[in-house]
Amino acid sequence: MRVTRAATGLAARVKSRGYLGATTRLALDAGDAAMHAILPGGATVPPDGSEVRLSFEPADLHLMEAEA
């Protein structure tokens, strides 16, 4: 998944960020969907509350059912 501020892609809002050493995990709200993205070290990390755009290759997605 690519997180950008470009004009194209799925709109999402950054809920929170978690620094994990070599990566940063973003919690995102994208409409009715809750998502997480892992950014590599050295990537620009958007601040909490900012709007970003998501683009991805469908074959690279990992979908999970919502918890009951």
C-alpha positions as CSV (number, residue, x, y, z in Angstrom):
1,M,0.0,0.0,0.0
2,R,1.2,3.5,-0.8
3,V,0.3,6.4,1.4
4,T,0.4,9.7,-0.4
5,R,-1.1,13.2,-0.4
6,A,-1.8,12.9,-4.2
7,A,-5.3,13.7,-5.5
8,T,-6.0,10.1,-6.6
9,G,-6.6,7.0,-4.5
10,L,-8.8,6.0,-1.6
11,A,-9.3,8.8,0.9
12,A,-8.4,8.0,4.5
13,R,-7.7,9.9,7.7
14,V,-4.7,9.0,10.0
15,K,-6.1,8.0,13.5
16,S,-2.7,7.2,15.1
17,R,0.9,6.3,14.5
18,G,3.1,3.7,16.1
19,Y,6.8,3.7,15.7
20,L,8.1,0.1,15.6
21,G,11.8,0.7,15.1
22,A,12.5,0.1,11.4
23,T,8.9,0.8,10.4
24,T,5.9,2.9,11.4
25,R,2.3,1.5,11.6
26,L,-0.5,3.9,10.7
27,A,-4.1,3.3,11.9
28,L,-6.4,4.7,9.2
29,D,-10.1,5.4,8.8
30,A,-11.3,5.1,5.2
31,G,-15.0,5.6,5.2
32,D,-16.5,2.6,6.9
33,A,-13.3,0.6,6.8
34,A,-10.5,0.6,9.4
35,M,-7.1,-0.1,8.0
36,H,-3.5,-0.3,9.0
37,A,-0.5,0.6,6.8
38,I,3.2,-0.1,7.5
39,L,5.6,2.5,6.3
40,P,9.3,1.8,5.9
41,G,11.9,3.6,7.9
42,G,12.8,7.0,6.5
43,A,9.3,7.5,5.0
44,T,7.5,10.7,5.6
45,V,5.0,10.0,8.4
46,P,1.8,12.1,8.1
47,P,0.6,13.6,11.4
48,D,-2.5,12.3,13.3
49,G,-5.7,13.7,11.9
50,S,-4.3,14.4,8.4
51,E,-6.1,13.2,5.2
52,V,-4.1,10.9,3.0
53,R,-4.7,8.9,-0.1
54,L,-4.1,5.1,-0.4
55,S,-3.2,3.2,-3.5
56,F,-2.4,-0.5,-3.7
57,E,-2.1,-3.6,-5.8
58,P,-5.1,-5.8,-5.1
59,A,-2.9,-8.9,-5.0
60,D,-1.0,-7.4,-2.1
61,L,-4.0,-6.9,0.2
62,H,-4.6,-9.0,3.3
63,L,-8.3,-8.8,4.3
64,M,-9.6,-9.9,7.7
65,E,-13.1,-10.3,9.0
66,A,-14.3,-7.8,11.6
67,E,-14.3,-9.1,15.2
68,A,-17.7,-10.1,16.5
